[in-house]
Amino acid sequence: MNNRGYTLIELSVVVLLVGMMLLIAVPRVRDSLLNDELKAATRRFIGAARELQNESVREQTDTILHIDLNQPAIWSYPADTTAEKRAELRKGAVRLPGGVRIVDVRQADDVRKTEGEAVVRFFRRGYTTPTVIHLAKDDRVVTLVFNPFLRTVTVYEKDVDFSFNPEE
């Protein structure tokens, strides 16, 4: 009699080995996904953009995402906010995770800002000021492209030299 198959002991050993490999691998993968500060900053920008786009359309008011390249930090407010209120909202700015810096911000006028402040305007009709933001940590760079009419932010895991000039 030729019974081909695996014994319960063989199956148990394989399950035990697979379980041990997962026990070692899962925390490392989870940490690299959750603790990656550059990805966290990217998610913060994307989340802010989605929230402000929806708020602008819902409330029928233009909204501003204010970016401080020197800090680096972001905050938002309705476009008709007074200067005093903007200064107050600035105190609650969300700082980007440690080590992440905003390399530059480029908008439709093709002026590349590397310091100071920039704004991205979300209009009540659903479109956005075309903007490219480069974020960096150590030797890694992420490019965020705010698409003006698609209501999306495209993310590139590399430095993309993006121009709004149609002749280029």
N, C-alpha and C positions, 0 to 999 in steps of 0.2 A: 504494500500500500504506500503510495507516494502522495503525501499531503503537503502541498506547498503553501506557505503562508508564514506569518510572523507570530511569535509567541507574545503573550501578554508582557513578559519581562522585556523583550526587545522593543515593543511599542512604548513601554513606560520609560525606558532609557532615552529613546529619541525625543519624547515629549519633555523629559527633564532637561536634556541638552538644549532644545529649542527655547525652553523657558529661561534657562540661564543666559543664553545669548541675548534674549529680549531684555532681561533684567539689567544687563550691562549696557546695551545699546540705546534703549528708550530714553533714559535720563539725559544722555549726551545729546541726542537729537532734539529733545524737548528744550534743553538749555540753549542750544544753538539757535533754535527758532524763536524762543521767547525772550532771550537775553541779548539778542543782537540789537545794539542801540541804533545802528543805521536803519535797520528795518523798522524799528519802533518809531523813529522820526518820520520815516516815509509813511507809515500807517497814520501817524498824527496829522500830516499834511493832507492825505487823502480823506481822512475822516472829517477834517475841518472843511475841506472843499465841498464834500457831499452835504454836510449839514448846512453850510452857508448857501449853497445853491437851492436846496429845498426851502430854507427859510426865506430867501429872497422872493421866490415864486409864491410861496404861501402867503407871506405878509405883504406882497406887492410893494417892496421897497428894495432899493439897492443896498448891498451889504459889502463891507470892506474886510479883507483879511490883511492885517498889517504885519509886516515882516521886519524884524530888527536883525540885520546881518551881523552886527557886532556882538550882541548878547549871547548867542542866538536865541530868539524867542518869537512867538506869534501871539496875536490876539485879534479879536474881531469886534465890529460894531456896525450899526446902521449908518448909511452914508450921511444922513442928516444929523448926526450926533454933534453936539457942541464941543468946542475945544476942551473945556473943563471936564466934561464927561469922558472924552477920549483919554485925557491924562489920568483920570481915575481908573478907567478900564486897563490902561497900560500897566498899572501896578499889579494887576492880576494876570499878566501875560504868562503863557505857558512856555517854559524853557525846554529846549530840546535836550535829549539825554546827553550825559557827559561825553565829551570827546567828539561829538557830532558838530560839524560846523557847516554854515551855509556859504558855499564857495562864491556863488554869484546868482543874481536874478536878472533875467533878460526878458524884455517885453517887446511889444510890436514896434516900438520906436528904435529897436535894435541897439539900445544903449545897455551895456552890461554893467550892472552895479555890483561892486565887490565889497562895499562898505556902506554904512548908513542904513537907510530904511527904504522899503519898497511896499507897494500895496497891490493887491489883486482885487479887482472889483467884480462882484457877482451881481448881475443886473436882474431886475424884476421880470424880465421877459425870458429868463432862463439861460442867457449866454454869459460868458466870462471874458475878462481881459486875457488875451493870449499871453501866456507866461511860461518861461522855462526856468526851473530852479535846479541848481546842482548842489547836492548834499555830499559831504565827505566825512569819512572817519579813517584815520591812518592812510592806507594806500587805496582804499575802496571808494568809489564814487557812484552815486545814483543820480539819474537825471529824471526830473518830474516835468511833464509837459501838460499844462492846463489847456485842454482843447476848447476853443471859444464857443463852439456851437454844439458839440457832442455831449456836454455835461459830464465829461470824464477827465480823469487824470491818467495819462499814460506813463508807466514807470519803465525806465531802462536801467539795467544793472551795470551800467558803464557810463563813461563821460561821452555824451552825444552833443556835438556842436550843432545847435539848432538855430536856424535863422528864419525870421519872418519875412525877409525880403524875397519876393517871388522871382527875382532875376537870378538868385544864387542857386 
